[in-house]
């Protein structure tokens, strides 16, 4: 008999306020989750420094790392809020539990409309799950509670199109970063603690011996499965199958020792972020639909609320590719002036081509004895391969599984399923002993059941505009009406366009699929020493019996990736190497949508490693640059009195330059503490410079602060176009305002750019601390190298801009359009708000 639906009584519970359902006491969820009202009250201790949208695989991990890395900061430790659109379900991977029913399907929800208004999928109709985009898990923990766990790295061929800085990070060794460290975290390493035994050893050796008979295959490797099967130390439990949720829950409980006003980590379930409001290239407000937990799909019953965020707060998209792309397009599509190649957000959609095949092979054909050791024999191997396609090399791999037939009433599917005991808790020792005995008895005891799951890459298209039916992409629904989610805010309609997914298996994708399937059958024949074609026959009396299998639809893998891909060039990528949107100063993404290519690997290990990199980059914004008192070979240009030190204010501009009093060292100020524009130039009069390294520190107090460092300028007799156009300027503007086009977020105009010449490849400035806020104030360091026609700009030790001028004017030449000079003076600009400078020093080359 069905249970009754619960309703909110409106009556507060006494402390401890743990709710009861018909069967359960909702204690775990209450001890780790918060209400919206608790979040608002917690802001009495200060606004949040990071808001993570999604608590799934990447959101939970990123929030945890922000919390952990933040503990090492000597001063300000960021406060973190996690917003999750689904409910709390369980606290760890569901395969770490005993058989508890159909948990897997209990929180599945569609990503798009299940009709032509939500998707178009072009693929053969005979694929399993054809023309379908799998529902995804919407709950605290998301897919990290249900994922498969097969976690190879991207191979070298995959990484050729990735930015060099990211590739270098992924390859790090001997440090708490990179693939190597994340593999230890999730249990992929060590490999031998989970898969071992006689059957594994026999099949591994045999696979290596026959590998050369299948030219497209490259190696045989131990299975990269994210399970830590042994205790990491004496007295500690094993960590079992990895989910990022236990990391988050443990961090929340650690943070809960303090009052809410002082706590640093919060989690709100049933809170769907439907839009990010921006102002001048900065996210300033988060629009949230608080679901009715008793009727969550009824959007008319959701309560729409808004959370103001400070400009320095990191807003981190951490859902899945479809939802993060939808949120980005609905919140901050690129301005037309920043779309030289039309909108990029949503292009480059990639998935995987996949198939599943099962054979039953006679033990003698494999060299497997009829009697095995009295331990459970489950084997697994990772076998990568490659094939040539019309788009270049295409990567694929096999997830190879094997087990002796096991016929036991408690697990009736075991005779036909090589994965039956691969990911499972068997808590009953008597049942386990029956499984062991069944390995060598039964009706088909002379067979080994082998499965191969093929998984191959698809090729993203980063150049074809969205809307082309022959490429894969995501957009927001263009139909209106039922193409919108409809909410109500204070009685007014709030329409949020849904996602539309176009997914196509291209000819090159099909070439990968065909190659991996052909290789799988050829490998089985080589493994069993049987002739070509024998692996396709369904003959139970033959050495190889093809039992079942076929190709899976391209929308069934949960591996959608690539639509917000990272890169150095804003004209050819959406986010920078730290997952930060090129055109929005405080918005990040950490999920699979930032992949440049997807290869054939499960996205999780790469995604977690990138999440770790991005979390570090956010926390590094709260660290101080080193103060330099004296540096060999450098001449100090400012020692505390700009007039006495040889600096002069240009007469025709603002006079708002000043020596800042009461500082521990010499500090130069430029500007006025308001938002009015007042252009002025301060220049060093004693010498012109040609080739040099200029170093200095700077800090600002407001997101609207705008200034710059002038290089190789003419004498500023008049601050007109001839002066500005022939001067080289290194920009300071965290909003990236393009005056000509009246748009914000321009990489040619943001901090680190060689103004209007060479764009800043990434955001790298420290957190802005408003004056009188009580928070630590953070200095930034610039290192600018100019030699001949080449220029290189480092911000806080990171290369942010570089390039070579095509032609340079001599110092005495008249101005000529926007050509820069080969020699000139050093100067500073005042523009908007206040920027301060210190440690100004130069080394001539």
N, C-alpha and C positions, 0 to 999 in steps of 0.2 A: 504494500500500500504506500503511495507517495506521501512524503512528509509535507507539512504545511510550510508556506512561505513565511519568513519572519519579517517583522516590521519594527521600526524605531519607536519606542514608547515615549521618547522625549524626557524620560526620567533618568537623572544621573545616578550611576552606581556609586556605592561607597568605595573608598580605597581599601584594598587593591581593586581597581575597576576592570576586572576580567569578566568578559561576557560568557554566557552559557548558550549553547545551542541544544537541540534535542539530545544529541549524543556526546557533545564535547565541551570542554572548558578551553576557551580560546586564549590560553596563557602565553604560549610562545610568541604568537603574533603581537599580543599586547605589550610584551616585554621588549620588543624590538621596533615596533612601529609607532608612529605619531599621528595625531589628528591635525587638521589644518589650523585649528584654533591654537594648538600647542606650538605650531610653527610661528604663528604671528606673535604669540607671547614670548617665544624664544628670542625674537629679534630685539627685545629690550637689551640684549647683550651685544647687539651689533648686527648689521645686515650680513647675509651670507656672502662668502668669498667665492664659492663655487656651487653651481646648481647642476646636478647630473640628471639628465632626462632619460630614465630607464634604469632598471636594476637587474637587467639580464646579464649575460656572460661578460660583456664589456663594461656596462655601467656599474655593476657591483664591484668588479675588479678595479676600475678607475677610481671610484669613490674610496675604496679601501686604501689604495696606494696614495691618494691625496692625503688621507688621514695619517698614514704611516710616515710618509716622507715629511709631512708637515711637523711631525713631532720633533724632528731634528733641527728645526729652525730656532735660533736663539731668542727671537723677539715675537713677532706676530705669527700665530699659528692659524691657518685658514679654517673657517667654518664651512661645512659642506652639507648641502641638502640634496637628497635623492628623491625624485618624484617618479612613481611607478603607476602605470595606468591600470594594472590588474590587481587582484587580491593576493594576500598571503596564502600559500598552499602548504608547502613542506619546507624543511630547512636544509636539505642536502639532495644530492642526485637520487632520483627515484630508484635506480638499480642498487643503491646501498641499502634499500629496505627489503623486507620480505614481500611475498606476493600480497598486495593490498588492493587489487582490483584495477580498474581501467583509469589510473591516474593520468596516463599519457594524454587521453582525449578530454579530460575534464576541464581544461582551461584553453583549449584550442579556439582561436578566433580567426576569421578570414582577414587577410591583409587588404584585399580589394573586393569590390562587388563581384559576385559569382556569375557575371553575365558580361555582355559586350560593353557595358558602361564602365566596367572595372578592369578589363584585361583583353588582350588579344594575343594568343599564343599560336605560333606557326610551327607545327611539327607533325610527323606522321601520326595517324589516329590509332595505330596498333601499339603504341608505347603504353606501358602501365602508367596510369594517371595522366594520360594525354590531355592536353588543353586544360590543365588545372594548375593553379598556383596553390601549393600546400598552405593550409592554415598554420599559424604560428602560435606558440605558447605565450599567453598574456597573463603573467603573474609575477610576483616577486621572485627573482631568480631567473625567470624566462627560460630560454633554451638551455641554460647551463644546468638545469635540473633534468634534462631529457636527452642531451646530445649524445652522439655515438662514441666519441673519444678517440677516434683514429687520427693521430696528429703529426703527420710528417711536416718538415719544413718545406718552404718553397725552394726549388732547385735553382742553380746558378742561371740557367736560361731564363727562368721566370723573372729574375731580379734585374735583367739587363735594361729594362725600361723604367726601373724605379730610381728615384733620386739617390745620388751617391751617399749623401749623409745618412739616409735611412738604411741603405744596404750596409754601410759601415756599422751602424748600431745593431742591426740584426746579427751580424757576424761576431760581435764582441765575445771575448773569452776571458775567463778568470775574473770577471767582474759581476756585480749584482744587476746585470742588464743583459739584453740580447736574448737570442733563442736559447742559448746554453742555460741561462738562469731560469727562464720561464719553463723549460722542459723539466728542470728539477722541481719547480713549484707545482706543476700539474701532474707529475708522476710519470711522464714519458721516459724519463731517465731516473734510475737505472731500468733497463728493459727486462732483465732476466728475473726480476722478482715476481712477475705476473704470468708470463708464458714460458714454460719449460717442460722437460720430460722427454721420454724416449721417442714418442711420435714426432714431437717438434724437432728433435735432433736428426732423426732419420729423414724427414721431409725437407729440412733445411739443407742438409748435405746433398740430397738428391736434386733439389731445385738448383743448387749452384752448379752441379755437374751437367745439367741439361740446358742451362740458361742460353748457351751459345746457339742452340738449335732454333731459337726464336730471335731473329736479329733486332727486332724493335725493342726488346727488353734490355735493361742496362745492368741491374744488380739485384741481388737477393739480400734483404735486410731483416733484422729483427723487427717485430711489430712495434710501431710508435704509439702505444696505447696509454692514455692519460689515467692510469690507475697506479696508486702507490700501495702495493699489496703487502708491504712489510712495514713494521714499526720504524720510524725514523730515528728512534733512540730508545734506550732501555726505559721501560715503564710507560711509554707512550703508545696509544692506539695507532694503527695504520690509518692513513688518510683516505684510503679507498678511492672510488672513482671521483674525479675532480669535478667540482662545481665552484664557481666563484662566490656563490651565496654564503657559504660558511665563513669566508673571509670577511664579508661585509657584516654579518650578524655578530661575529666575535668583536669586530672593531666598534660596532654600535654599543655593545655591552661594556666594553672598556671605556667608552666615552660617557656612559650613563652614570658614572660615579659622581659627576658634578651636576649642579642645577641646570635646568634647561637654558637659562640665560648664559651659562658658561660652557655648555656642551658644544662639541665641535662637529658632531655627525648625527644626522636625522634621516629618517625614511618615512615617506608618506605613501601608502598604497591607494589604489582606486583614484588616482589623481592624474588625469590625462592632460598633457600639455597640448593645446590645440593651436597656439600661435605664440611667436616671440615678437613683441613690439620693438621696433628700432627707432632711434632718433639720431640722425646725422652719422650713420654708420656704426652705431653702438646699440646693443640690446639693452633696453632700459626697463622692460616689463615682461613678465611671463604670464600668459593667459592660460588658466587651468580650469578644466571641467572636473569637478568633484562628483564622482559617480554615486548614485544611490546604490549602496552595496547589496541591497535586496532586489534590485531591478537594474543591473548595471548597463544593459544594452538599450535602455530607454533614455535617449539623450534629452528628452524634454524634462526629465526629472533630475538631470545633472545640475549642480550649482556652479555657475561660472564665477570664478574669483580671479583676482589679479595680484601678482607679487612684484613690487618694485625692486629692482636690483641696481646696485651701484655700477658705474661704468667700468670699474676695475674687476668686477666679478667675472669669473670664467663660466660661460654657459655651455655645457657639454652635451651634445647629442649622442645618445648611447643606446638607441633602440635597435631596430633592424634596418636594412637598406631601404625598404619601401617606406617605412614610417619616417625615418630621418630625412629622406629625400623630399617626401611630402611636406614635412614641417619646414624645411629650408625654402622650398618653393613658395609655400604659403606665407612665409615670414619675411624673407629677404632675397627675392630674386635679384639677380645682378641688374643694376641700372644699365640702360641702353648704352651709355658712354663707356661702360666697362665690358661690353660684349662685342669686341671686334670680330668675333667669329660666331655671333649669336649666343644664346644661353647655353652654358656648359652643364649646369646642374641637371642631372638626370640622364646624361649620356653615359656610355661605357658600361652599361649593365651587363654583368657576366653571371653565369651560373656554372653548373657542371653537366656534362653528358655522362650518364651512368647506366650500368646494366647489372643484373644479378643472375648468377647461374650456379646450379648445383649438379654435381655428378656423384655417383657411387662407383668406387673403383676397388677391384679385388686387391686384397692385401698383398698377395704374391707379386702382382704387377708393380707395386710400390716398394717392395722389399721390406714390408712391415710384417713382423712375426704375428702368428695367430695369438700368442700369449704376450701381453704387455705387463709392465710392472704394475703392482697394486697401488696405483695412484691415478688420479683423473687425467686422461690424455686429451687435452685440447691444444691444437697447434694453430699458430697464426704466423704469417709472413707478410712483409711489405715488399712489393716488387714493382719498381718504377720502370717506365718506358717512354719512348718518344717516337714521333712520326713526323714526316714532312707534309705540310699542307700548303694550300694556296696563300695562307697568311703567315707562312714560316713554320718553324718547329712547333709542334703541338705536344704538350706533356700529358701523360696519363700514368696511372698506377693501378695495381691490383691490391685489394684487401683479400688476402688468401686465408681461408679458414679450413680446418680439418678436424675430424673427430671420429673415433671408432663408433660404429652403430651402438646406440644405447637404447634398449627397449625396457622402459620401466613405467608402470602405470601412473606414477605421479607426474611424469613428463612425457606424455604420449607423442609429442612432436619430435622427440630427440632422434629417432632413426633417420629422419629426412632433413635434419637441421644441424649443420656443423657449428652453429653459434649458440646452440641451446644452453650450454653451460659456460659460455664465454663471459657474459656479464650478468651474474646472478648471485644472490645470497641463498645458500641452502642451510638454514639454521638447524635442521634436524639431522643429527649424526646417523641415525638409523637409515634415513632416506639416502644419505650420502653413501653409506656402505652398500646399499642396493644398487646405486649408480655404478660404483666400482665393479661390483660383481657382474653387472649387465654388459660391461665392456667386452667380456669374453664368452658370453652366452647369448642365446636368442636365435631368431630366425635368419638373420643375415650377418652372422658373426664374422664372416670372411671379408666384409667390406669396410672401407673407410669412406665416410661422407665428406666431400670437399666442396666448398663454395668459393667462388670468386666474385667479388663486387668490383666491377671496373668503374673507374672514375677519371674523367678526362676534362681538360680545360676547354672553355669556350673563349672566343676572341672578342674583347670589347671594342666598340667603335667610338673613338673620342673625337672624330672629325665630322661625322654626318649629323646634321641638325636633327633635333627631336621632331618627330612626326613622320619620319621616313619609315614606311611599313617593312622595309627589308633589313632593319637593324633593331637592336634591343635597347630600350630606354624606359624611363619613368617620367611621367609628367603629372600635373594635377588635372583632375577631371574637367574636360572642357564643356560638358553637357549642361551644367547648372541643374536646378531643380533637384531631382533625386540623386544627381551627381555631387551634391553637397551634404555634409552632416549639418543638421540644424539644431542649434542650441538656443537658449533664451537667457539673456543677461538683463536683469532689471526690467523684464517684460518685453525687451526688444530682441528681434531675431539676430542671431549671430551665425552666419553661414561659413562653413569651413570646407573648401573643395576636397573631395576624396582623391586618392591616388589612382592613376591609370597606368597600367604596365603593358608594354609591348615587348614580347619575348619571342625571339626568332632563333631557330636552329639554322645557322648559315651553312653553306657548302663546306667551309673549312671546319666548322664544328662537327659536321657529319663525317668528315674525313677522320677526325680524332676518334669519334665513336666507332666507326667501322674498324679502324686499326686496332683499338684496344680489345674489341670483341674477337677479332680474328686472332690476335695474340693470345687471348685467354684460352681459346679452344686448342690452338697449336701448343701452348704450354702444357695443358692437361695431357695431350697425346705424347709429348716428349717426356713428361713426368712418368707416365705409365708405360713408356716404350712401345706405343702402339702406332699404327700407320695413320696417315693423314685422312681425316674424315671420320675416324672412329669415335671421336668425342661428341659427334652430333647424333648418334644413334641411341634410341630408347630401347635397348635390349638388356634385360636384367641378367641374362646369362653371359654377356660379353664381359671382357676385362674392364671396359668402361661403359657405364650406363649413364646417358644424359637423362637426368631426372626432371629438371624443371628450369625455367629461366626465361629472361627476355630483357628488353630495353625499357628503361624508365623515362618518363617524361621530363622535360627540362625544367619544369616548375616544381619538382618534387624533392629537391635536394636540401632545402633550407640554406643554401649557400649563395643567395643573391648578394652581389658585391659590385663595387666600382663606380657608383654614380656620383660620388663626391671625392674623386680621386686626388691624391696628393701630388705635388710637383713644385718646382721652383718658379715656373713661369705662369703668371696669372692668366695669360692669354690661352694657355693650353692645359690648365688644371684648375681645380675648384678650391682646394685647401693647400696650405703650405706643409713643410716637412714635419711640423708639429701638430698637424690636424686642425689648424686654425684657418677659418675661411679667409681667403685673400681679401675679401671686400667688407668684412665685418670684424671690428677690432677685438671683440670679446667672445666670439662664438667659435666653438670647437666641435669636432666629431671624432669619436673613437671606435665606431663599429665598422663592419665589413665594407661599408660604402666608400671608405677612403682608400681601398686597394687600387693600385695602378693596373696590375694584372692579377689574375686569380690562380694561374697554374692549375694543377690538378689536386692540390692539397686541401684538406679541410681548413677553412679560414681561421679556426680558433687559435692555434699557436702563434700565427703571424699577427692576428688581431690583438691578442693579449700582449704580445711584445710591443706592438705599436702603442697600445694603451699605456703601458709602462713608460715608454718614451714620452708620451704626451703628458702624463701625470708629472713626470720629472720636470718637463719644460714649464708647467704651470707653477710648480713649487719653487723652481729657480727664480721666478719673478719676485720672490720675497727674500732673496739673498742680497747681501751687500757686495759691491765691487771693492776691490782692494785699493786702499789709499796709497798713492805713490808720492813719497817726499822728494826723492831725487833719483833720476834715471840716467845712467851714463850715456853720453852722446847726445842728450836732449837739452835744448835751451828752454828755460822757463820764460814764457811770454807775459805772465801776469802774477804779480806778487802781492796784490792787495790794494793798490792805488792805480786805477787804470790810466789816469792822466800822467802820473809820474812814470808809469811803465811804458809809455809810448803809444797809448791808445787815444783815438780821437773820435768823437761823435760827428757823423755827417750832418752838416748844418741844415740841409734841406729836409730832414726827416725828424721823426720823434726823438726827443732827447732823453727817453726813459731808459738810461743805462746807469748803473750805480754799483758802488762797492757795498757789499752786504755786511753790516756790522755784526759784532758779537758772534763770530764764527770761530771754530777751532783752527781754521786755515783761511787762506785767501779765497773768497767767493765773489764772483761777479754776477750781478743781476741784470736782466733785460726784460722790460715790459712793465705793465701795471696790472694789479690784481683785479681786473674786471674783464668782461667779454667784448670790450670795444677794440676794434682794430686800430693800431697806431704803428705805422711802418717806420722803422729807423735802422740805421747801420752804425756799428762801432767797428773801426778798423785799426789795425796795427800799422803805424806810420813809418816805423824805422827801417823797414826792409821789405823788398819784394821777394817772393819765393817761387821757385820753378819746380823742382823735384824734391819731395819731402815726405816724411811721416809725421802727421799731426795727431797728437793724443790729447784727450780732455775728458772730463766727467761733466754730466749735466743732470738736472732733475727738474721736474715740473710738479705742479700741485693740482691741476685741473685738466680734464679731458679736452678742454678747448684750447689748451696751451699750444701755441704755434711759434716756432722759431727756426733758425737755421744757422749753419756754419758756412761762411763764404770763403771760397778758395780762388786764387789767381784773379782777383778782381781788379778792374781799373780804379783809379782814384775816384771816390764817390762824390764828385762835385755836384752831380744831380742824380737823384734816385729815380731815374726814368727807365724806359725799356732798354735803352742802349746799355745801361749799367747792369740791369738784372739779366738781360739776355746773354751778355758776354761773360758773366760771372758763373762759376760753378758753385752750386749750393747743395749741401747735405741737409736733408730735411729733418725737422722735429715736429711731428703732428700725428698724434695717435688716432685721429679720425680720418686722415688721408683725404683732405678736402681738395678737390679739383675746382678751382675758381672758374675757369673758362666754361666748364660743362655743368657747374653747380651740382656736383655729386660727391658723395663721401665714399671712403673705402678704396680710393685709387692707389694702387701700388706705386705709381709714378709720383705720388704726392705724400706718401706716408713716411713715418720715421724710418730712416735708413736709406731712403731713395736718394739717388743723385737727381735732384729735382727736375722732373719732366724729361730726363734723358735715360737713366737706367733705373728700372723699378726695384723696389725692395722685394726680395724673394720671399721674405718671411717677416713676421712680427717677432721682435726679440727684446723689447723694452721691459724694464721693471714695472712693478705695480705703482700706479699713481696714488699718492697719499694726500688727500685734501688737507690744506693747512688747518691747524687747530683741531684735527680729528683725534689726536691722541695716539694715532698709529705711527709706526716707524716710517721715516721718509727714506726713499731708496734712490741712490745715485745710479746713473747709467754711465758706461764708459764707451767712448768712440775711439777707434783707431782708423785713421784715414791715410791711405798710401797713394800718392800721386807721383807717377814717373812717366815722362813723355806723354803719350796719348792714352795711357792706361790709368785706371783708377780702381781702387778697392776699398770698401767700407766694411768695417767690423763693428758690430754693436754688441757690447757685453761678451766679447770674445767670439761671436758668431759672425761668419761672413753673411752679410745681408744684401750687398749689392756690388757689382763689378761691371766693367765694360771698357771699351776702347773708343775714344772719340775719333771720328773719321777724319776730321781736319781741325786744326787749331790756329787761332790768330796769335801773332806776336803781341807783346804788351803794348807797343806803340801804334798798332794797327787800329783803324777806326772799326767800330762795331759793324758786324755783318750778319744780319738775321740773328739766329740763335747759336752761332758758332762761339765756342768757348776759347779762352786764352791759354797760352802755354806758360805764362808767368804773370804774377800779380800779387796783390796784397791778401792778407788774411783778415777776416771780419766776422762779426756776429750780427744777427738780425733780431730786432724786436718786432713783434707782430700782434699777437693776441695773448692775454694773460702773462704770467711770469715764468721764465725759464732761468735757472741759475747755472753757472759754470764754475769749474775749479780745475786745478791741476792741468792748466793749459801749457803744453810743451811741444816743441817741434825739433825734428832732426832732419837736416838737409841731406839729400842723397847725391 
